[in-house]
Amino acid sequence: MARISRRDLTSALGAALAMPLLARRGAAQDALRAIAAEARQLTQLRALVLHQRGRRLFAEAFRDPPLTRPANIKSVSKSIVALLTGIAIDRGVIRGTAQPVLPLLGRAPFGDARDRLTVADLLSMRAGLASTSGEDYGAWVSSSDWVEFALTRPLEDTPGGRFIYSTGGWHILGAALARAAGRDLHQLAREWLGDPLGIAIPPWIRDPQGRFMGGNDMAISPPGLARIGDMLLNGGEIDGRRVVSRAWLETSWRPRARSPFSGDRYGYGWFLTRYGGQSGIYARGYGGQLLAILPGSGLCIAITSDPGLPARGDGHFGDLRRLVERIAAEF
């Protein structure tokens, strides 16, 4: 019988140990191909970027624009303004979420429940003010002063009451942050998020007073969104640099309201849900813009879609939810 040399034995053992790893890699590649095929069939979807624990697993633009171009993220902008609010608190620009809003705006009291409106109420969409979204959006953006229009909407509940989805509340918050910091909202987004993360955040729409819109129409590329997701999953740090405090993220992801549309809970600018058996946190925007993170598996999923088409729970957004659940099940 031929003797097996030490070198041959070592090589054989190495090959045997490598086989399960290669099999896992092959299975992962098969899963990614299947996910890509599923995503490609969603004609409204434009791009998908998938990271796990900071490592890119997949990135493709199925339709124009290319991955590198900033895309309109619509109401995902609300979650960006929530991050900027946390950074403002971390830096002492504002005192905290209990701070009243009207003094931050330099606005005189109304003499009613509006005087009790706080940063927390705006962050959780519990301002009590009638919505400026949906059928009321056009009248709001056609007004001569978006902040004043939003502030003077009828009171439908007391501040801190029920969830009322409204972009106007986020515009109020963005204006308050900018005034407190002495810099416009675009400067804050660029200096506090874009520059540390190395992502482009170009200027976007302004109101008649020149204030950048808070809560809609920001533009960030799909890989840029995924980079934000990586930072969130890493507790507010990226490349060894602190961007936002871990304490703020924990506060933001504490449920404070519930969406009457999806049934998902809502924190400070982020929806809270479950994808299959996993806890998930997501930001969503009109048309099917999505940044979803799954802390348990370290997954970050960035999706951009056609911003000119609706994405309802029983339509495109439902398809995206199923896609995220498929990704969560595979990885």
PAZANU-658175 format. One record per atom (N, C-alpha, C): x, y, z. Coordinates in steps of 0.1 Angstrom, whole numbers, padded with zeros to 4 digits, always signed. Example, Ala and Ser with C-alpha at 12.3 -4.5 7.8 and 13.67 -1.06 7.14 Angstrom:
# PAZANU-658175
+0132-0057+0078
+0123-0045+0078
+0132-0033+0078
+0128-0022+0071
+0137-0011+0071
+0129+0000+0079
This chain:
# PAZANU-658175
+0009-0012+0000
+0000+0000+0000
+0009+0012+0000
+0006+0022-0009
+0014+0034-0010
+0012+0042+0003
+0022+0048+0008
+0022+0057+0019
+0017+0071+0015
+0008+0077+0024
+0004+0090+0021
+0013+0100+0028
+0018+0109+0020
+0028+0119+0026
+0020+0129+0035
+0027+0136+0044
+0022+0146+0052
+0016+0157+0043
+0023+0160+0032
+0018+0171+0023
+0005+0167+0017
+0004+0154+0012
-0008+0149+0006
-0020+0149+0016
-0017+0145+0029
-0027+0145+0039
-0032+0159+0042
-0023+0169+0043
-0027+0182+0046
-0035+0188+0034
-0032+0185+0022
-0039+0190+0011
-0053+0184+0010
-0054+0171+0013
-0067+0164+0013
-0076+0170+0024
-0070+0172+0036
-0078+0178+0047
-0083+0192+0043
-0074+0200+0037
-0077+0213+0033
-0089+0213+0023
-0088+0204+0014
-0098+0204+0004
-0112+0200+0010
-0111+0190+0019
-0123+0186+0026
-0130+0197+0034
-0121+0205+0041
-0127+0216+0049
-0132+0227+0040
-0126+0229+0028
-0130+0239+0019
-0143+0236+0012
-0147+0224+0011
-0159+0220+0003
-0172+0226+0009
-0174+0225+0023
-0186+0232+0028
-0186+0247+0025
-0174+0253+0026
-0174+0268+0024
-0177+0271+0010
-0172+0263+0000
-0175+0265-0014
-0189+0263-0017
-0195+0253-0010
-0209+0250-0012
-0218+0261-0007
-0214+0267+0005
-0221+0279+0010
-0220+0290+0000
-0208+0293-0005
-0207+0304-0014
-0215+0301-0027
-0215+0289-0031
-0223+0286-0043
-0238+0288-0041
-0242+0284-0029
-0256+0286-0026
-0260+0300-0025
-0251+0308-0019
-0253+0323-0018
-0254+0329-0032
-0245+0325-0041
-0245+0330-0054
-0258+0326-0062
-0263+0314-0059
-0275+0310-0065
-0287+0318-0060
-0287+0321-0047
-0297+0329-0041
-0297+0343-0046
-0286+0349-0048
-0285+0362-0053
-0290+0363-0068
-0287+0353-0076
-0291+0352-0090
-0307+0352-0090
-0312+0344-0081
-0327+0343-0080
-0333+0356-0076
-0327+0362-0066
-0332+0375-0061
-0331+0386-0072
-0320+0386-0079
-0319+0395-0090
-0329+0393-0101
-0332+0380-0104
-0342+0377-0114
-0356+0382-0109
-0359+0380-0096
-0372+0384-0091
-0373+0400-0091
-0362+0406-0088
-0362+0421-0088
-0364+0426-0102
-0357+0420-0111
-0358+0425-0125
-0372+0424-0131
-0380+0415-0126
-0394+0414-0130
-0403+0425-0125
-0398+0433-0115
-0406+0444-0110
-0403+0456-0118
-0412+0459-0128
-0409+0469-0138
-0408+0483-0132
-0413+0485-0120
-0412+0499-0114
-0399+0501-0107
-0393+0489-0103
-0380+0490-0096
-0369+0494-0105
-0360+0503-0100
-0349+0507-0108
-0335+0502-0103
-0333+0501-0090
-0320+0497-0086
-0321+0489-0072
-0312+0480-0070
-0312+0472-0058
-0297+0471-0053
-0295+0475-0041
-0281+0473-0035
-0283+0466-0022
-0275+0455-0020
-0276+0447-0008
-0263+0445-0002
-0262+0449+0011
-0250+0448+0019
-0253+0439+0031
-0242+0432+0036
-0243+0425+0048
-0231+0427+0056
-0233+0433+0068
-0222+0436+0078
-0211+0445+0070
-0216+0454+0063
-0207+0463+0056
-0201+0458+0043
-0204+0446+0039
-0198+0440+0027
-0209+0440+0016
-0205+0444+0004
-0215+0444-0007
-0217+0430-0012
-0230+0426-0012
-0233+0413-0018
-0238+0415-0032
-0245+0426-0035
-0252+0428-0048
-0254+0442-0050
-0253+0447-0062
-0256+0460-0066
-0259+0461-0081
-0271+0465-0085
-0274+0466-0099
-0285+0476-0102
-0283+0484-0112
-0293+0492-0117
-0300+0485-0129
-0312+0481-0127
-0319+0473-0137
-0324+0483-0148
-0326+0495-0145
-0331+0505-0154
-0324+0519-0151
-0325+0528-0160
-0319+0541-0157
-0326+0547-0145
-0318+0556-0138
-0305+0561-0140
-0294+0551-0135
-0281+0553-0138
-0271+0544-0133
-0269+0545-0118
-0263+0535-0112
-0262+0534-0097
-0255+0546-0091
-0246+0552-0098
-0238+0563-0093
-0245+0576-0092
-0257+0577-0099
-0264+0590-0099
-0273+0591-0088
-0273+0603-0081
-0283+0605-0070
-0297+0604-0075
-0306+0596-0068
-0320+0594-0072
-0329+0601-0061
-0340+0605-0066
-0350+0611-0057
-0355+0601-0047
-0352+0602-0034
-0356+0592-0024
-0370+0596-0018
-0376+0606-0023
-0390+0610-0018
-0390+0610-0003
-0399+0603+0004
-0401+0605+0018
-0391+0597+0026
-0382+0590+0020
-0370+0585+0028
-0363+0597+0034
-0365+0609+0028
-0359+0621+0033
-0363+0624+0047
-0375+0619+0051
-0380+0622+0065
-0370+0615+0075
-0366+0603+0071
-0357+0596+0080
-0343+0602+0080
-0339+0609+0069
-0327+0616+0069
-0328+0628+0078
-0339+0635+0078
-0341+0647+0087
-0341+0642+0101
-0347+0630+0104
-0346+0625+0118
-0332+0622+0122
-0323+0617+0113
-0309+0615+0117
-0303+0629+0119
-0306+0639+0111
-0300+0652+0113
-0304+0658+0127
-0316+0655+0131
-0321+0660+0144
-0313+0653+0155
-0311+0640+0154
-0303+0634+0164
-0289+0639+0165
-0283+0642+0153
-0269+0648+0153
-0269+0662+0159
-0280+0670+0156
-0281+0683+0162
-0282+0682+0177
-0289+0672+0183
-0290+0670+0197
-0276+0666+0202
-0270+0657+0195
-0256+0652+0200
-0247+0664+0200
-0248+0674+0191
-0239+0685+0191
-0243+0697+0199
-0255+0696+0206
-0259+0707+0214
-0266+0718+0206
-0269+0716+0194
-0275+0726+0186
-0289+0729+0191
-0296+0718+0194
-0309+0719+0201
-0308+0710+0214
-0317+0713+0224
-0315+0707+0237
-0319+0692+0237
-0330+0689+0230
-0335+0676+0230
-0349+0675+0224
-0355+0663+0224
-0368+0661+0218
-0379+0668+0225
-0378+0671+0237
-0388+0678+0245
-0389+0693+0242
-0379+0698+0234
-0378+0713+0232
-0390+0718+0224
-0397+0728+0228
-0408+0734+0221
-0403+0739+0207
-0412+0738+0197
-0408+0741+0183
-0409+0756+0180
-0420+0762+0185
-0422+0776+0181
-0410+0785+0184
-0404+0784+0196
-0393+0793+0199
-0381+0790+0189
-0379+0778+0185
-0369+0774+0176
-0371+0781+0163
-0383+0783+0159
-0387+0790+0147
-0387+0805+0148
-0386+0810+0160
-0388+0825+0163
-0402+0829+0161
-0411+0820+0163
-0426+0822+0160
-0433+0826+0173
-0441+0836+0172
-0450+0840+0184
-0459+0828+0187
-0463+0827+0200
-0473+0817+0204
-0487+0819+0197
-0494+0808+0195
-0507+0808+0189
-0518+0811+0200
-0515+0807+0212
-0525+0807+0223
-0534+0795+0223
-0529+0784+0217
-0537+0772+0217
-0527+0760+0219
-0532+0748+0215
-0524+0736+0217
-0511+0736+0209
-0510+0744+0199
-0498+0744+0190
-0486+0749+0198
-0489+0757+0209
-0478+0762+0217
-0470+0751+0224
-0476+0739+0225
-0470+0728+0232
-0463+0719+0223
-0464+0722+0210
-0457+0713+0200
-0442+0712+0202
-0437+0699+0203
-0423+0697+0205
-0416+0690+0193
-0403+0690+0194
-0395+0683+0184
-0400+0668+0184
-0402+0662+0195
-0407+0648+0195
-0420+0646+0188
-0429+0655+0189
-0442+0654+0182
-0440+0654+0167
-0431+0662+0162
-0428+0663+0148
-0421+0650+0143
-0411+0645+0151
-0404+0633+0147
-0413+0621+0146
-0423+0620+0155
-0431+0608+0155
-0444+0610+0147
-0446+0621+0140
-0458+0625+0132
-0470+0625+0141
-0469+0631+0153
-0480+0632+0162
-0482+0647+0166
-0481+0656+0155
-0482+0670+0158
-0496+0674+0161
-0506+0666+0157
-0520+0670+0159
-0525+0678+0148
-0517+0683+0139
-0521+0692+0128
-0526+0684+0116
-0536+0689+0109
-0541+0683+0098
-0530+0681+0087
-0531+0670+0080
-0521+0666+0071
-0519+0676+0059
-0506+0677+0054
-0503+0684+0042
-0499+0674+0031
-0501+0661+0033
-0498+0651+0023
-0510+0646+0016
-0508+0637+0006
-0520+0632-0001
-0527+0643-0009
-0540+0644-0007
-0548+0653-0015
-0545+0668-0011
-0539+0670+0001
-0536+0683+0005
-0522+0688+0002
-0514+0679-0005
-0500+0683-0008
-0499+0695-0017
-0507+0694-0028
-0507+0705-0038
-0510+0718-0033
-0520+0720-0024
-0523+0733-0018
-0512+0738-0009
-0505+0728-0002
-0494+0732+0007
-0482+0737-0001
-0478+0730-0012
-0466+0735-0019
-0469+0746-0028
-0482+0749-0030
-0486+0761-0038
-0487+0774-0029
-0486+0772-0016
-0488+0783-0007
-0476+0792-0007
-0477+0804-0002
-0467+0814-0002
-0457+0812+0010
-0460+0804+0020
-0451+0801+0031
-0454+0787+0036
-0446+0778+0033
-0449+0764+0036
-0449+0761+0051
-0440+0768+0059
-0440+0766+0073
-0453+0771+0079
-0456+0783+0076
-0468+0789+0081
-0481+0782+0078
-0481+0777+0065
-0493+0769+0061
-0494+0757+0069
-0483+0749+0071
-0484+0737+0079
-0487+0740+0094
-0482+0750+0099
-0484+0754+0113
-0499+0758+0116
-0505+0764+0106
-0519+0769+0108
-0529+0759+0103
-0526+0747+0099
-0536+0737+0096
-0544+0735+0108
-0557+0730+0106
-0566+0728+0118
-0560+0717+0127
-0562+0719+0140
-0558+0709+0149
-0568+0697+0149
-0564+0686+0145
-0572+0674+0145
-0570+0665+0158
-0560+0668+0165
-0557+0661+0177
-0547+0670+0185
-0545+0666+0198
-0535+0674+0205
-0521+0669+0202
-0511+0678+0203
-0497+0673+0200
-0494+0662+0209
-0487+0652+0203
-0484+0639+0211
-0495+0629+0210
-0506+0632+0203
-0517+0623+0201
-0515+0612+0191
-0525+0611+0182
-0524+0600+0172
-0515+0604+0160
-0511+0594+0153
-0502+0595+0141
-0510+0601+0130
-0505+0612+0124
-0511+0618+0112
-0499+0621+0102
-0500+0613+0092
-0489+0614+0082
-0489+0628+0075
-0478+0635+0076
-0478+0648+0070
-0463+0653+0067
-0461+0656+0055
-0447+0661+0051
-0445+0675+0057
-0456+0683+0059
-0454+0696+0064
-0448+0697+0078
-0451+0687+0086
-0445+0686+0099
-0430+0685+0098
-0425+0677+0088
-0411+0675+0086
-0404+0688+0081
-0412+0695+0073
-0406+0708+0068
-0405+0718+0080
-0415+0718+0089
-0414+0726+0101
-0401+0723+0108
-0399+0710+0110
-0387+0705+0118
-0374+0709+0111
-0374+0707+0097
-0362+0711+0090
-0359+0726+0091
-0369+0734+0091
-0367+0748+0092
-0362+0752+0106
-0367+0745+0116
-0363+0747+0130
-0348+0743+0132
-0344+0732+0126
-0330+0728+0127
-0321+0738+0120
-0325+0742+0108
-0316+0751+0101
-0315+0765+0108
-0326+0770+0114
-0325+0782+0121
-0316+0781+0134
-0318+0770+0141
-0310+0767+0153
-0295+0766+0150
-0292+0760+0138
-0278+0757+0135
-0271+0769+0128
-0280+0778+0122
-0275+0789+0115
-0269+0785+0101
-0274+0774+0096
-0270+0769+0083
-0282+0762+0076
-0283+0763+0063
-0295+0757+0057
-0295+0741+0058
-0306+0735+0055
-0308+0721+0057
-0298+0713+0047
-0296+0718+0036
-0287+0712+0026
-0273+0712+0032
-0268+0723+0038
-0255+0723+0044
-0254+0713+0055
-0264+0712+0063
-0264+0703+0074
-0263+0688+0069
-0271+0685+0059
-0271+0672+0053
-0258+0668+0047
-0252+0678+0041
-0238+0676+0035
-0227+0674+0045
-0227+0684+0055
-0216+0684+0065
-0218+0673+0075
-0230+0670+0079
-0232+0660+0090
-0234+0646+0085
-0238+0644+0073
-0240+0630+0067
-0232+0628+0055
-0233+0636+0045
-0227+0634+0032
-0212+0633+0033
-0206+0643+0039
-0191+0643+0040
-0185+0632+0048
-0190+0629+0060
-0185+0618+0068
-0186+0604+0061
-0197+0603+0054
-0200+0590+0047
-0194+0589+0033
-0190+0601+0028
-0184+0601+0014
-0195+0599+0004
-0207+0605+0006
-0217+0603-0004
-0222+0617-0008
-0227+0618-0021
-0232+0631-0026
-0246+0633-0022
-0249+0645-0017
-0263+0649-0014
-0264+0663-0021
-0269+0663-0033
-0270+0676-0041
-0282+0684-0035
-0282+0697-0038
-0293+0706-0034
-0306+0700-0040
-0317+0703-0033
-0330+0699-0038
-0340+0710-0037
-0353+0708-0037
-0363+0718-0038
-0363+0727-0026
-0366+0740-0028
-0368+0750-0017
-0382+0756-0017
-0385+0761-0005
-0398+0768-0004
-0397+0782-0008
-0408+0790-0009
-0407+0804-0013
-0397+0812-0005
-0395+0809+0007
-0385+0816+0016
-0371+0811+0014
-0369+0801+0006
-0355+0796+0003
-0351+0785+0012
-0360+0780+0020
-0357+0769+0029
-0358+0756+0022
-0348+0747+0023
-0348+0734+0016
-0360+0726+0023
-0367+0719+0014
-0378+0711+0019
-0373+0700+0029
-0380+0700+0041
-0377+0689+0050
-0387+0678+0048
-0382+0666+0045
-0391+0655+0044
-0395+0650+0031
-0389+0655+0020
-0393+0650+0007
-0382+0655-0003
-0381+0648-0014
-0373+0652-0026
-0358+0653-0025
-0352+0648-0014
-0337+0647-0014
-0333+0637-0024
-0321+0638-0028
-0315+0628-0038
-0302+0622-0033
-0302+0609-0032
-0290+0601-0028
-0290+0589-0037
-0278+0585-0041
-0277+0573-0049
-0280+0560-0041
-0284+0549-0048
-0286+0537-0041
-0274+0532-0032
-0262+0532-0038
-0251+0529-0029
-0249+0538-0017
-0253+0551-0019
-0252+0561-0008
-0262+0557+0003
-0274+0553-0001
-0284+0549+0009
-0279+0537+0016
-0273+0527+0009
-0267+0515+0016
-0256+0519+0025
-0248+0529+0022
-0238+0534+0031
-0244+0539+0044
-0255+0547+0043
-0262+0551+0055
-0266+0539+0063
-0272+0529+0056
-0276+0517+0063
-0265+0510+0070
-0253+0510+0064
-0241+0504+0071
-0238+0511+0083
-0238+0524+0083
-0235+0533+0094
-0245+0530+0106
-0258+0529+0102
-0268+0526+0112
-0266+0512+0119
-0263+0502+0111
-0261+0489+0116
-0248+0488+0124
-0239+0498+0122
-0227+0498+0130
-0228+0508+0142
-0240+0510+0146
-0242+0518+0158
-0239+0533+0157
-0240+0538+0144
-0238+0552+0142
-0224+0556+0138
-0215+0546+0136
-0201+0548+0132
-0199+0543+0118
-0189+0549+0111
-0185+0544+0098
-0170+0547+0097
-0163+0536+0093
-0148+0538+0091
-0141+0544+0104
-0146+0540+0115
-0140+0544+0128
-0144+0559+0132
-0153+0565+0124
-0158+0578+0127
-0172+0578+0132
-0174+0585+0143
-0188+0587+0148
-0196+0597+0141
-0208+0593+0136
-0216+0602+0128
-0228+0606+0137
-0234+0596+0143
-0246+0599+0152
-0245+0589+0164
-0250+0593+0175
-0248+0585+0187
-0256+0573+0187
-0251+0562+0192
-0259+0550+0194
-0272+0552+0202
-0270+0561+0212
-0282+0564+0220
-0293+0570+0212
-0290+0578+0202
-0300+0584+0193
-0307+0573+0185
-0299+0564+0180
-0305+0553+0172
-0315+0545+0180
-0311+0542+0192
-0319+0534+0201
-0332+0541+0204
-0331+0555+0206
-0343+0563+0209
-0351+0563+0197
-0345+0565+0185
-0353+0566+0172
-0361+0553+0169
-0356+0542+0173
-0362+0529+0170
-0371+0524+0181
-0375+0532+0190
-0384+0529+0200
-0398+0532+0195
-0408+0523+0195
-0421+0526+0189
-0428+0536+0197
-0434+0546+0190
-0442+0557+0196
-0455+0559+0190
-0458+0553+0179
-0471+0555+0172
-0472+0543+0162
-0484+0542+0156
-0487+0532+0146
-0493+0538+0134
-0488+0533+0123
-0493+0538+0110
-0507+0532+0108
-0517+0540+0105
-0530+0534+0102
-0531+0528+0088
-0521+0530+0080
-0520+0524+0066
-0514+0510+0066
-0502+0509+0071
-0495+0496+0071
-0497+0488+0084
-0501+0494+0095
-0501+0488+0107
-0488+0487+0114
-0477+0491+0108
-0464+0491+0114
-0462+0501+0124
-0454+0499+0134
-0451+0509+0144
-0442+0519+0138
-0441+0531+0145
-0433+0542+0140
-0426+0548+0152
-0413+0551+0150
-0404+0557+0160
-0402+0572+0157
-0390+0576+0157
-0386+0589+0153
-0381+0589+0138
-0390+0589+0129
-0387+0590+0115
-0384+0576+0108
-0387+0565+0116
-0384+0552+0110
-0396+0543+0113
-0400+0535+0104
-0410+0524+0106
-0404+0512+0112
-0411+0505+0120
-0406+0493+0127
-0415+0482+0123
-0409+0471+0119
-0418+0459+0114
-0410+0446+0116
-0416+0436+0111
-0409+0423+0110
-0409+0418+0096
-0397+0413+0092
-0396+0407+0079
-0394+0392+0081
-0405+0384+0079
-0404+0370+0083
-0402+0369+0098
-0392+0363+0102
-0390+0361+0117
-0380+0371+0122
-0377+0382+0115
-0367+0391+0119
-0373+0405+0121
-0367+0412+0132
-0371+0426+0134
-0364+0434+0123
-0372+0444+0118
-0367+0453+0107
-0370+0467+0109
-0362+0476+0104
-0364+0490+0105
-0363+0495+0091
-0373+0504+0087
-0372+0509+0073
-0377+0523+0072
-0372+0529+0061
-0377+0542+0056
-0383+0540+0042
-0394+0546+0039
-0400+0544+0026
-0404+0557+0020
-0404+0557+0007
-0408+0569+0000
-0417+0566-0012
-0425+0576-0016
-0435+0575-0027
-0428+0568-0039
-0435+0559-0045
-0430+0553-0057
-0423+0540-0055
-0419+0538-0042
-0411+0525-0039
-0397+0528-0036
-0394+0539-0029
-0380+0541-0025
-0379+0535-0011
-0368+0527-0008
-0368+0520+0004
-0354+0518+0009
-0352+0520+0022
-0340+0517+0029
-0344+0508+0041
-0341+0495+0040
-0344+0486+0051
-0332+0480+0057
-0332+0479+0071
-0321+0473+0078
-0326+0462+0087
-0319+0451+0088
-0322+0440+0096
-0311+0438+0106
-0311+0444+0118
-0299+0443+0127
-0295+0429+0130
-0305+0419+0131
-0301+0406+0135
-0292+0399+0126
-0294+0401+0113
-0286+0395+0102
-0276+0404+0096
-0276+0417+0101
-0266+0426+0095
-0269+0430+0081
-0282+0429+0077
-0285+0432+0063
-0290+0446+0061
-0285+0452+0050
-0290+0466+0046
-0294+0465+0031
-0306+0469+0029
-0312+0468+0015
-0317+0482+0011
-0311+0486+0000
-0315+0499-0006
-0321+0497-0019
-0333+0503-0021
-0340+0502-0033
-0345+0515-0038
-0343+0518-0051
-0350+0530-0057
-0359+0525-0068
-0370+0532-0070
-0380+0529-0080
-0384+0541-0087
-0393+0540-0097
-0398+0551-0104
-0405+0561-0095
-0400+0573-0093
-0407+0582-0083
-0420+0588-0088
-0423+0586-0100
-0435+0592-0105
-0448+0583-0105
-0446+0570-0100
-0457+0561-0099
-0460+0557-0085
-0473+0555-0081
-0476+0551-0067
-0471+0537-0064
-0469+0535-0051
-0464+0522-0046
-0472+0518-0034
-0484+0512-0035
-0492+0509-0024
-0489+0496-0018
-0494+0493-0006
-0491+0481+0001
-0496+0469-0007
-0507+0470-0015
-0512+0459-0023
-0507+0460-0037
-0497+0468-0039
-0491+0469-0053
-0476+0468-0052
-0469+0478-0057
-0454+0477-0058
-0448+0476-0044
-0453+0484-0034
-0446+0483-0021
-0448+0469-0015
-0459+0463-0018
-0461+0449-0013
-0451+0440-0020
-0449+0442-0033
-0439+0434-0040
-0425+0436-0034
-0422+0448-0030
-0409+0451-0024
-0408+0444-0010
-0418+0444-0003
-0418+0438+0010
-0415+0423+0009
-0422+0417-0001
-0419+0402-0003
-0405+0400-0008
-0399+0409-0016
-0385+0408-0020
-0376+0409-0008
-0378+0418+0001
-0370+0420+0013
-0371+0407+0022
-0383+0402+0023
-0385+0390+0031
-0378+0378+0025
-0377+0377+0011
-0370+0367+0005
-0355+0369+0008
-0350+0381+0007
-0336+0383+0010
-0333+0379+0025
-0342+0383+0034
-0340+0380+0048
-0340+0365+0050
-0348+0357+0043
-0348+0343+0045
-0335+0336+0039
-0329+0342+0029
-0318+0336+0023
-0305+0340+0030
-0304+0351+0037
-0292+0356+0042
-0293+0359+0058
